Amino acid sequence: MPTPIVYHLFTASTPFSLRSVKPTKPSLHPRRQCQISASGTRIHGRKLRAAVIGGGPAGSSAAEAMAAGGIQTYLIERAPAGAKPCGGAIPLCMLDEFSVPLDLIDRRVRRMKIISPSNRVVDFGRTLKSHEYIPMLRREVLDSFLRSRAESRGAQIITGLFLGLQLPVSSSDPYVITYTSSSEKTFKTLQVDVVIGADGANSRVAKAIDAGDYTCAIAFQERIRLPEDKMKHYNDLAEMYVGGDVSPDFYAWVFPKCDHVAVGTGTVISKSKIKQFQRSIRSRAGDKIAGGKVVKIEAHPIPEHPRPRRIRDRVALVGDAAGYVTKCSGEGIYFAAKSGRMCGEAVVSASERGERMVTELDLKERYLKKWDSEFSGTFRWLDLVQKVFYGSDQGREALVEMCSDEYVQRMTFQSYLYKKLAKGDPLADIKMGWRTLGSLIRANVVGKEMAKINE
Ligand SMILES: Cc1cc2nc3c(=O)[nH]c(=O)nc-3n(C[C@H](O)[C@H](O)[C@H](O)COP(=O)(O)OP(=O)(O)OC[C@H]3O[C@@H](n4cnc5c(N)ncnc54)[C@H](O)[C@@H]3O)c2cc1C
């Protein structure tokens, strides 16, 4: 569930610049290094074969890139008619970058209210330009569009449940995938050279390659159909509530969809109390959603950080399976599509459009390294912001106070909507840094953090 909240927050030209964060270095065991350099050989009489497991934004984008690049591509999705539990908010730049048609958008959010524990309300979208907004889509609509496009570029879509993966013995052996085919109701196998795991937070591909675990938040959401007059209130408005009552470490939201609002919350540290937090967000939203009819209740894990291992030999993880959701904002759709495409393009270029076998080193160099250098700083930064501002109600009050600052708003939205660090004004950045510190001191956050350090 993303909001642009403090996305940029003093990152562009301050000493905390994200650009200074070094990407993680891929580490290889020496024996595996030998195996890797032995492959990369030319394939004869056929093209490179790749299977993508999972047809969400990550999987479809990977499949599209590979099919368009000459790879024989299979996309296995267990539930093409399903709807991923999701807020469906995407950054504006995704429309252009992924050529998403405008008629898929349910709502254009131009006003974003952030509401503090003491119910102080700040309109966070004041600096948006007239053509700027946060597109809100239903996931069933977006996902089926992206999957169809992958198919039109040549990917073969298989409706089936991926069950397991037999690992190859040598660098030229295939992977053998087992799945149940929904149409034929039988177990089937498929031999491929490359596997991309895009099967979300409970990834079976990750398990098959022993990728290691990650911490997950649980997100709970109710879709509530409101009477027409109340729905009007949320026409172009999204709300974000912070407070220990609605979540001890995340935030709660009311997001407008086509004919209903999505009301939800999330937490990592108090999962057993999620229903209590949900009752609290409904009560904080109060009269604005009163009289609404709950049409759907859904819950799903949200990864908190990347997995310890994201590539093993010729298997790569992307999207939620890899752990690409930003803390603090809970944004993952764009990062899923982006990582899927990046990984698919890596396979295309390393295999010379399907003519050569790819290697682990290829995937590490062309996908993982590129991904980490572009995004790992953003992820670490938002991790830090969450720790400072979401840990206590004082921190949350400070966050809301800061969000009333027009400069914070402008820089945050620029970074969120366009996924580029907005060019800051050094003087304004310094002023903002002081104001931030002031907010934290007033909220007694700095004193408490110092006390913890001195303990
Ligand atoms: C309640 C909630 C609200 C959210 N709101 C937002 C938001 O507003 N904006 C945002 O950017 N992010 C949001 N997120 C995060 C976002 O939903 C994910 O980051 C994003 O969906 C990741 O895309 P993906 O393609 O990696 O995985 P998924 O979208 O989870 O897709 C995985 C696909 O794999 C398929 N699959 C899984 N296992 C198998 C198998 N064994 N065999 C075959 N297929 C399989 C699934 O059916 C699914 O289609 C939210 C998350 C939650 C839980």
The ligand as an SDF file (V2000), in Angstrom:
LIG
                    3D

 53 58  0  0  0  0  0  0  0  0999 V2000
   -3.2570   -5.1890    1.0760 C   0  0  0  0  0  0  0  0  0  0  0  0
   -2.1160   -4.7580    0.1840 C   0  0  0  0  0  0  0  0  0  0  0  0
   -2.1510   -3.5070   -0.3900 C   0  0  0  0  0  0  0  0  0  0  0  0
   -1.1090   -3.1110   -1.2690 C   0  0  0  0  0  0  0  0  0  0  0  0
   -1.2080   -1.9000   -1.8880 N   0  0  0  0  0  0  0  0  0  0  0  0
   -0.2700   -1.5330   -2.7850 C   0  0  0  0  0  0  0  0  0  0  0  0
   -0.4390   -0.3510   -3.5340 C   0  0  0  0  0  0  0  0  0  0  0  0
   -1.4210    0.3600   -3.4160 O   0  0  0  0  0  0  0  0  0  0  0  0
    0.5520   -0.0230   -4.4170 N   0  0  0  0  0  0  0  0  0  0  0  0
    1.6750   -0.7640   -4.5680 C   0  0  0  0  0  0  0  0  0  0  0  0
    2.5550   -0.3780   -5.3470 O   0  0  0  0  0  0  0  0  0  0  0  0
    1.8470   -1.9130   -3.8860 N   0  0  0  0  0  0  0  0  0  0  0  0
    0.8880   -2.3310   -3.0280 C   0  0  0  0  0  0  0  0  0  0  0  0
    1.0190   -3.5240   -2.3850 N   0  0  0  0  0  0  0  0  0  0  0  0
    2.1600   -4.3950   -2.7210 C   0  0  0  0  0  0  0  0  0  0  0  0
    1.8900   -5.0890   -4.0860 C   0  0  0  0  0  0  0  0  0  0  0  0
    0.6350   -5.7130   -4.0510 O   0  0  0  0  0  0  0  0  0  0  0  0
    2.9810   -6.1230   -4.4280 C   0  0  0  0  0  0  0  0  0  0  0  0
    4.2360   -5.5790   -4.1550 O   0  0  0  0  0  0  0  0  0  0  0  0
    2.9070   -6.5460   -5.8990 C   0  0  0  0  0  0  0  0  0  0  0  0
    1.6890   -7.1850   -6.1530 O   0  0  0  0  0  0  0  0  0  0  0  0
    4.0440   -7.4890   -6.2560 C   0  0  0  0  0  0  0  0  0  0  0  0
    3.8560   -7.9960   -7.5620 O   0  0  0  0  0  0  0  0  0  0  0  0
    4.4310   -9.4420   -7.9570 P   0  0  0  0  0  0  0  0  0  0  0  0
    4.1340   -9.6240   -9.4000 O   0  0  0  0  0  0  0  0  0  0  0  0
    5.8310   -9.5580   -7.5020 O   0  0  0  0  0  0  0  0  0  0  0  0
    3.6250  -10.4850   -7.0680 O   0  0  0  0  0  0  0  0  0  0  0  0
    2.0710  -10.7450   -6.9900 P   0  0  0  0  0  0  0  0  0  0  0  0
    1.3040   -9.5730   -7.4260 O   0  0  0  0  0  0  0  0  0  0  0  0
    1.8130  -11.3170   -5.6500 O   0  0  0  0  0  0  0  0  0  0  0  0
    1.8530  -11.8710   -8.1030 O   0  0  0  0  0  0  0  0  0  0  0  0
    2.2700  -13.1920   -7.9100 C   0  0  0  0  0  0  0  0  0  0  0  0
    1.4970  -14.0530   -8.8770 C   0  0  0  0  0  0  0  0  0  0  0  0
    2.0020  -15.3920   -8.8020 O   0  0  0  0  0  0  0  0  0  0  0  0
    0.9290  -16.2850   -8.7970 C   0  0  0  0  0  0  0  0  0  0  0  0
    1.3810  -17.4930   -8.1050 N   0  0  0  0  0  0  0  0  0  0  0  0
    1.7780  -17.5930   -6.8150 C   0  0  0  0  0  0  0  0  0  0  0  0
    2.1460  -18.8520   -6.5360 N   0  0  0  0  0  0  0  0  0  0  0  0
    1.9920  -19.5620   -7.6760 C   0  0  0  0  0  0  0  0  0  0  0  0
    2.2120  -20.9320   -8.0390 C   0  0  0  0  0  0  0  0  0  0  0  0
    2.6620  -21.8220   -7.1330 N   0  0  0  0  0  0  0  0  0  0  0  0
    1.9400  -21.3150   -9.3030 N   0  0  0  0  0  0  0  0  0  0  0  0
    1.4870  -20.4160  -10.2170 C   0  0  0  0  0  0  0  0  0  0  0  0
    1.2600  -19.1120   -9.9360 N   0  0  0  0  0  0  0  0  0  0  0  0
    1.5050  -18.6920   -8.6820 C   0  0  0  0  0  0  0  0  0  0  0  0
   -0.2020  -15.5500   -8.0530 C   0  0  0  0  0  0  0  0  0  0  0  0
   -1.4610  -16.0670   -8.4050 O   0  0  0  0  0  0  0  0  0  0  0  0
    0.0040  -14.1210   -8.5460 C   0  0  0  0  0  0  0  0  0  0  0  0
   -0.7160  -13.8420   -9.7000 O   0  0  0  0  0  0  0  0  0  0  0  0
   -0.0040   -3.9650   -1.5120 C   0  0  0  0  0  0  0  0  0  0  0  0
    0.0370   -5.2230   -0.9050 C   0  0  0  0  0  0  0  0  0  0  0  0
   -1.0100   -5.6290   -0.0770 C   0  0  0  0  0  0  0  0  0  0  0  0
   -0.9540   -7.0150    0.5190 C   0  0  0  0  0  0  0  0  0  0  0  0
  1  2  1  0
  2  3  1  0
  2 52  2  0
  3  4  2  0
  4  5  1  0
  4 50  1  0
  5  6  2  0
  6  7  1  0
  6 13  1  0
  7  8  2  0
  7  9  1  0
  9 10  1  0
 10 11  2  0
 10 12  1  0
 12 13  2  0
 13 14  1  0
 14 15  1  0
 14 50  1  0
 15 16  1  0
 16 17  1  0
 16 18  1  0
 18 19  1  0
 18 20  1  0
 20 21  1  0
 20 22  1  0
 22 23  1  0
 23 24  1  0
 24 25  2  0
 24 26  1  0
 24 27  1  0
 27 28  1  0
 28 29  2  0
 28 30  1  0
 28 31  1  0
 31 32  1  0
 32 33  1  0
 33 34  1  0
 33 48  1  0
 34 35  1  0
 35 36  1  0
 35 46  1  0
 36 37  1  0
 36 45  1  0
 37 38  2  0
 38 39  1  0
 39 40  1  0
 39 45  2  0
 40 41  1  0
 40 42  2  0
 42 43  1  0
 43 44  2  0
 44 45  1  0
 46 47  1  0
 46 48  1  0
 48 49  1  0
 50 51  2  0
 51 52  1  0
 52 53  1  0
M  END
$$$$
